[in-house]
Amino acid sequence: MNVLITGGTGFIGALLARKHVQAGDNVVLFDIAPNMMRIEDIIKEVQIVRGNLSYAPEVYNVVQENSIDRILHLGSLLSAPSDINPWASFQVNVVGSVNVLEAARHFGGAQVVFPSTIATFGRDTETVASDTTVQHPTTMYGCGKAYIENLGNFYKKRFGLDFRGIRFPSVIGPGAKVRHVSQYNAWMIEFPLRGKPFECFVTPETKMPTMYFKDAANSIDAIAEAPLESIKSVNYNVAGITPTTSARQIEEVVKKHVPNADITYVPDPVIMEYYKTFKIDVFDDTRARAEWGWCPAFPDIDTVLLDFKAELEQHPDWYA
């Protein structure tokens, strides 16, 4: 199979690239700024194309020239940068995704798997968010993702494109650099594992549905491999760590494994303002479990922490 991964050297893209190389697929990684360190072990086994999703010809060319069968469309401008620069976010996340859909439609009908986000839910969302919850996003990132979810569904109905979307909760893993409203989840694990103190910027009671980055990659492959007839809802929530844990509960697990962990709390007023309106405690993925058998491999903080530790020890250069 010929697989294109946009954002292919990123946080999740590199994991998927490795998995597809091991499966014997021809893998093409499309990235605006390739991170060669993260794929150093497979760099001779993949094709790397430096390109910009916003430029339609670049997207069309990589799909047509490589006879792509499946597009794992991870390339995007993330949440915090999207709010800082909504114009760039529109070009990358909206125009770039339209370019991917059009390339798939015109050049061979490749399957498109689109990772979306819990941020498509926002205003008026209560404590439970399911696949039928009304989406009222309040961030630029969430607005763009919600639009492409719906556009992908339209392309499926209008053109017969095999489009499949999944909504991630907050995705955590080693090596993340950008501070945002939910980054405390990952840093509360990573800093103590590195022997560093961590000043948590939310209150101990703060909660955010969370998923380990390996489960994010697993869910993308799982929905991609599901029989077409089982994809009934088209766009799905996928949950990871269940039930949702508070910052204090994460701290307690961390200190069980790292007894001398130095964790303090200095809530950021701006970030806490966000949590005044964010109420989601249950990220309901019933449909993903029922329709194509989703089940996380890292369902609790203990499991995540042990693998997190192993990743930092075995691949320090990837997460420097």
Residue, then its C-alpha position, 0 to 999 in steps of 0.5 A: m500500500n502507498v501511504l501518505i502521512t501529512g505532518g509525517t515527522g511530527f508527534i504522531g506522524a513519526l509513530l505512524a510512519r514507523k508502523h507502516v514501514q514495519a508493515g511493508d508499505n511504501v511511506v511518503l512523509f509530507d511536512i513543511a519542516p521535517n524533523m529528521m531526528r524523530i525518524e532517524d531509524i527509518i529515514k532510508e525507508v521513507q520518502i520525505v517531501r517538503g511541502n506546504l498544505s496550503y499550496a494545492p499543486e504541492v499536495y496534488n503532485v505528491v498524491q498523483e506522483n506516488s499513486i497514494d492509496r491512503i492519506l493519514h492527514l495529520g498536518s495542521l497548525l495546532s491549537a495555541p498557534s491557531d489562536i495567535n494567528p487565525w489567518a495562517s490557521f485557516q490556510v493550513n487547517v482549512v484550505g490545506s485540508v480541502n486540498v487533501l480532499e480534492a487530491a484524493r478525489h481527483f487522483g485515484g480516490a485515496q482513503v482520507v483519515f482525518p484527526s479532529t479534536i475535542a475542541t470542536f465542542g465548546r459553548d453550551t457543551e455539558t459534562v458529557a460529549s458524545d458523537t451527537t453533541v452539538q459542536h459550538p467551537t470557541t477556538m480557531y483550531g476547533c472551528g477549522k476542524a469542525y468544518i473539515e469534519n462536515l466537509g469530509n462527510f459531504y465529500k463522502k456522500r457527494f463524491g463517494l470519497d472514503f473519508r473517516g474522522i476521529r476526534f482526539p481529547s488532549v494528546i500527551g506524550p514526551g517531548a512536547k514544547v508548546r504550552h497550552v491549556s492542557q499541557y500540564n497533563a504531559w509535563m506533570i509526568e515528564f518533568p519529574l521523570r527528568g528529575k525536574p520540578f514542575e510548577c503546575f499552571v492549573t488548580p489540583e481539581t482541574k480535569m481534561p480528557t486525555m489520550y496517550f500519543k501511542d493510542a492516538a496513532n493506534s486509533i488512526d490505524a484502527i479506523a483506517e483498517a476497519p471495513l468500509e461498511s462499519i464506518k456509519s457515523v463517519n466522525y467519531n470521538v475516541a477516548g484514552i485515559t478513562p475516567t478523566t483524571s484531575a491534576r491532583q490524581i495525576e500527581e498522586v500516580v507520578k509520586k507513586h513511581v517518582p517519590n521525590a517528584d517536586i510538583t507545586y501549583v501556581p494557577d495561570p489566571v488566563i488558562m483558568e478562565y478557559y476552564k470556567t467554561f470547559k465542562i467536559d468530563v466524559f468523552d463518550d466514544t461508544r460509537a467508535r467502540a461499537e462500530w469499529g472496535w476501538c479500545p485504548a491500549f493505555p487506559d490509565i495514568d500508570t500505564v502511560l507513565l511506565d511507557f512514557k519513562a521507557e520512551l525517554e530512556q530508549h530514545p532520548d534524542w527523539y524527545a530532546 
